[in-house]
Amino acid sequence: MDAFSYLSVLLSIIIGLAITQVLQGYRAMLLARRRVKLFAPTIIWSVLILVLATQSWWSSFGLTDVRVWTFGVFGLILLQTVLLYMLAAIVLPDAGEGVIDLAVHYREHVTAFFAIMLAMLAVSVAKDLSLPHHSANPIDLAGHGVFAAISLVALRFRTEPTQLAVAIAATAFIIGYIVILFGRLTGG
């Protein structure tokens, strides 16, 4: 077993847990559907977390050509994956009893959600810059900057129309980002 295959197991487990978190949230909302008050930004972000988790797993194949691993580089990749899990863990509320108001949940966790998003973006850039024999892709770096700007707008402007616009903008951006940078599986 090569080093990447060994290291990727832990990353895959955490990504799988992130996906499970969101899917369990959907299940809980489905089972409690009579008590759920929907809020579009929450639903959009939950779908985007699934897309980001899938994209993270997909793009990790590009690490197969890394031959020398350090604990520091792996630690950054692991931290990025853990932060993605944390986004998945807070994007949807636990079902509990009573009304499940997604707008209330969103407002209660919007600061933490976008702070984690910004931390994940920073760690992603640090990871890209620290990988041996890899040069940072300028388009990828610009993409991280745009997504950070989207997150900062969400943190600064808390009105519901702005939050919906941010979620829609993030959707369009992430789709474009994936198509441009990750449309093909490369590595190995």
N, C-alpha and C positions, 0 to 999 in steps of 0.2 A: 504494500500500500504506500503510495507516495504521500508526501507531507500535506499537500492540498486536500487529498481525499480524507485524510485523518482529521484535519482541522475543520473541514467543511461540515462534518457531522454535527458538531455543536451548533454551528451557525444555522444549519437546516432545522435543527430541533427548535431553536428560538423563533425562527421565521414561521415554522409550523404552529407554534404556540400563539404567535401573533394572529395568524389567520384563524385559528380556533377561537381566540378571544372575540373577534368580530363576528364570526359565524354563530357563536353561542349568544351574542347580543341580539342577532337577528332572530334566532330561535326564541329567545325570551320575549322579544317584542311580538312575535307571531302568536305565541301562546297567551300573551296578555293583551292582545290587540284591542280589546274593548276598553282597556285602561290607558292606551298609548295616545299621547298627543304628539303628532309628528312635527318635525322641524327640518326643513330642507337642508340647511347647512350641515346638520349632524349626519343625515343620511348620505349626503355627498362626500363628506370627509371619511365616513366609514368605508364607502366604496373605494375611495382613493387610498386608504390605508391598505386595503386588499391589493390594489394595483401596485403600490409601493413595495409591499412585501414580495409580491411575485416578481417585480422588476429587480429587487435586491437579490433574490435567489437566482434569477436569470443572469444578471450581470456578474455574479460571483464566479461564473465559469471562466470569465476573463482572468481570474487569478491562478488558473491552472499552470500558467507559464512561469509563475514565481517559483524559483528553485531554492532560495535561501530565505527562511522565515526567521523573524525575531519575535520575541514575546511582545515587544512594544507595538510592532505593526499588527500582529494578531490581536492584541489588546484593543487597538483602535477599531478594527473591523468588528470585534466582539461588542465593543461599546456602541457602535453605530447600530448594530442589530438589536441590542438591548433597548436602546432608545426607540427604535421602531416598535418593539413589543410594547413599550410604555404608552406610545400613542394609541396602539390598538386596545390597550387595557382601559384607557380613559375615554375613548371616543363615544362609547355607548354606555348607558347606565345599567346597573344591575336591576333586575325586574322588581324585586321586593314586593311590597303590598301597596295598595293605593294607586293613584294616577302616576303614570310614567310620562313626565313632561320633558320631551327632548330639548325644548328651548331653555328650560330652567337648568337642565343638566349642562347644556352647552355654555350658558352664561357663567355657571359655577366653575367650569373647568377650562374656559377659553385661554386664560393666562398660562396655566400649566401646559396646555396642549401646544400652544405656539412657542412657548419657551423650550419645550422638549424638541419641537420641530427645528427651531433655530440651533439648538445644541447638536441635533443629529446632522444638520447641514454642515456645521463647523467641523465636527468629527469626520464627516465624509471627505471634506477638503483636506484635512490633516492626514487622513489615511492615504488619499491619492498622492499627496506630496511626499509621503514617507515610504511608499513602495519602492523597493530597489529596482533600478533599471526601467522605471516607468516615468514618463513625463506627463505632467498634468495637461489634459486636453483643454484648450482655451474655451471651446464651446461648452464643455462640461462645467468648467469654472464659472462661465457666464450664466449657465443654467442655475447653478447653485445660488448665484447672486440674485437672479430674478426671483427664485423661489423664496429666498430670505426676505426680499422686498415685499413679496405677497404676504408672508407671515408677519412682517412688521406692520403692514397696513391693517391686518386683522387684529393685531394687538392694540393699535392706536385708535381705530375707529370701530366702536362696538355696536353701532346700530344694526338692526336686523337686515335692512337692505344692503348695507355694506358687507356684512358677513355672508350674505347670499352671493353678492357679486364677487367677493374674494374666493368663495368655494367654486364658483363657476369658472373664474379666471384660472384658479389652480388646476381645475380639471382640464381645461384647454391647454394649459402650459405643460402639464405632466404628459398628456397624450403626445404633444409635439416633441417633447424632450425624449420620450421613449422611442418614437418613430425615428428621430434624427440620430440618436446615439446608440440605441440598443435594438434596432430592428432585426439584426442578425446575431446569432450566437457566435462569438469569436473567442479564441483562446485555445489552450491545449495544443 
